[in-house]
Amino acid sequence: MSGNVMRGVYLPGDSTAVLRELAVPEPGPHQVLVEVGASGICGSDIGYIYHEHKGHRGVDGPAYQGVVAGHEPAGRIVAAGPGGTRFGVDDRVIVYHIAGCGLCDNCRRGYFISCTAPQRQAYGWQRDGGHARYVLAEESTCVPLPDSLSYVDGALIACGFGTAYEGLRRIGVNGDGDLLVVGLGPVGLAAGVIGKGMGARRVVGVELSARRREWADQLGVFDATVAPATDAEATAAVVADVLHAPGAITTIDCSGSRAGRATAIAGAAEWGRVSLVGEGGTLETEVSDALLHKQLTLHASWVTSLTAMTELAANLARWRLRPETVVSDRFPLEAADKAYALAAGASRGKVVLLPSAELRP
């Protein structure tokens, strides 16, 4: 470490990102100081913080408490406080983005995201996050980053890839059937990559933006990408033509839109399994023909668990799949305002910040 001051990115809530100086923190008991190699910009940062400070589940008032932004960091531990048992200096880690109480049933299952204790804090929302050279992390929130994966890979696993993996695990994606991914933003792209790794027979994406379809096509994981038709049923017919089948046995909506969710349901085959991971919006569907008569199962999931995130990192290394392939733009910390503007606008894929020039991404 050089000096006791660093710069971090803050989000005033007026569609800007600003840099401010703050002290480099020192780790206390069971804490580690992580030099951040990469830190992703998440859609929830845009929706709940960047444009306007909004409330969020489990938080009274505005979710964002004026801290260093960024809940998707990965990097190298450079200092460790007393009492640590699993991680130490020079370990490469992903930081799971919620520090839970560790005692409730959800925390004991590894789902810190669903902790409702008063002391629950999200990195980048209620405690300083990864948009700085260093982030102070609880040892309990660290996930091992395999040597074959980059810090950018780790940053993507920290949220978007973890979210997609949980949704795909819930519906049991495997080589027995096809996968339909609705919405090809960063989480949808992650679902395509992971679905391929999990062995899905064919992976088809639906996306309104031609720019994003073009980016998805070059990843080499989607067998086809299509634009939405006039309505969900018409789009499902297009997907069926592509698959040469009545529908996909597994579908996932990553769009968070009513139209996208309707497409995921309409595009599911009889006895299909549908996963909903996109935030916001509403779900509106006819029940009898759309759900009951097709014998569909719907799953809704919110992020993932610590154990599943650890499993995902190991699986991606084993599958030789690199999350960073979905990254379209990388920025130094000093260009955070430009990075956020792009992420909130017409980015093709994922946008990440690289806070530490000394660490190779």
Number of C-alpha atoms within 10 A of each C-alpha: 10 6 7 10 13 16 20 28 26 25 27 17 17 11 15 15 20 15 19 11 11 13 12 19 14 14 19 16 12 17 23 29 25 29 27 34 29 34 34 29 28 22 19 12 23 20 15 18 26 24 16 17 21 14 14 12 9 15 14 8 12 16 19 27 16 18 18 27 28 29 28 30 38 34 33 22 23 17 17 24 16 11 11 16 9 11 19 18 13 14 16 27 28 32 35 30 26 25 24 26 17 19 12 16 12 17 20 13 14 21 21 28 22 21 23 17 14 10 12 19 22 21 25 29 23 21 23 25 28 36 31 31 24 28 30 24 27 22 24 21 20 25 23 19 25 21 11 14 20 20 28 29 28 32 33 32 31 30 25 26 29 28 26 32 26 23 27 28 15 15 20 15 25 19 15 11 17 24 32 33 31 34 28 26 24 27 29 30 32 29 33 32 26 26 28 24 19 19 16 21 16 21 25 21 28 27 22 15 17 13 13 20 24 13 19 27 14 11 13 12 21 22 15 18 23 18 15 23 15 8 13 20 18 15 21 26 17 19 28 17 12 16 19 10 13 15 27 31 25 30 33 34 32 28 25 18 18 16 19 26 29 22 27 30 30 26 32 29 23 18 16 21 25 30 26 25 24 24 16 12 12 11 13 10 15 9 10 10 11 18 19 13 11 17 15 19 17 16 15 15 16 17 22 25 21 25 12 17 25 20 15 18 27 17 16 21 15 12 13 12 17 20 24 20 18 24 20 14 15 19 17 14 24 16 16 25 19 14 22 24 16 15 21 19 10 11 20 23 23 26 23 30 30 28 28 19 13 11 14 12 22
